[in-house]
Amino acid sequence: MLANPALTHYAILTAMLAPAFFLTATASLLGSANARLARIIDRARSLLKDLAESEDPEERSLLERRIAVQRRRSLIILRASQLLYVAIS
């Protein structure tokens, strides 16, 4: 044990605060990833709605490509969130 009481208090405070900072940073990362995933899903839903209303084959092809990009983005963000959950547990 440390002989100096000031150093002992410092060690205790450091041990208490480090996990709190880690959890706050992790929560912030998860929150931003979830918000991004929600935006991607909203965009994909609007593209699907536009696709259902579209009659032009060229426009439908463009919308299908955009939907594929949104699917790929959502899978990347979902995988990143899963890996972050695994990392914190």
N, C-alpha and C positions, 0 to 999 in steps of 0.2 A: 504494500500500500504506500501511497505517496505521503511524505512527511509534511509537506506544506498544505494547509487546508484550502488555500486559494486554488492550487492545482487540482486538488481532489474535487472541488466544486466544478471546476472547469471540465474535468473528465466526465463527471456525471452529466452535466448539461450537454456536452457534446454527444454522449451516448444517447441521450433522450431526444435531441433535436435531429440527428442524422436520419433516423427512420421517418420522421415527420416530413422532412424535406423530400425524401425519396418518394413517399406516398403522394405528396402534393404534385410533384413533377409527373409521376405516373398517371395520376388522375387527369392532369391537364392533357397529356398525350392521348389518353383514351377518349377524353371528351372531344378533342379536335378530330380524331379519327372517326368517331361516331357521327359527328356533325358533317364531315366530308362524305361519309357513306350515305347519310340521309339526303344530301344534295345530289349525289350521283343517282340515287334511286328516284328522286323527284324528277330529275332530268330524263331518265329512262322512261318513266311513266308518261311524261309529256310527249316524248318521241313516239311511244307506242300509240298514244291517242292520235297523233298526227298521221301515223302509218295507217291506222284504221280508217281515217277520213280521206286518205289520198287515193286518187284514181290513176295518176300519171305513173307509168312504169319506171321512168328515170328517177322521179322523186322518191318512189317507194324503195328503189335500190339504194339511193343516198341515205334514206332514213334507216334502212336495215343495216348499213355499214356503221352509221352513228350509234345505233342500238348495240351493235357488236362491240364497239369501243367502250360504251358505258358498262356493258357486262364485264369486259376485261378489267376496267377500272374498279368496279365493285369487288371483283374477286381479289384483286391486289390489296385493296384496303381491308377487306375482310380477313385475308391471310395475315396482313400486318397486325391487325387487332388481335387475332388469335395468338400470334407469336408473342405479342406484348403481354397478354394474359398469362401465357406459359412462363415468360421470363419473370413476372412478379410473383408467381406462385412457386 
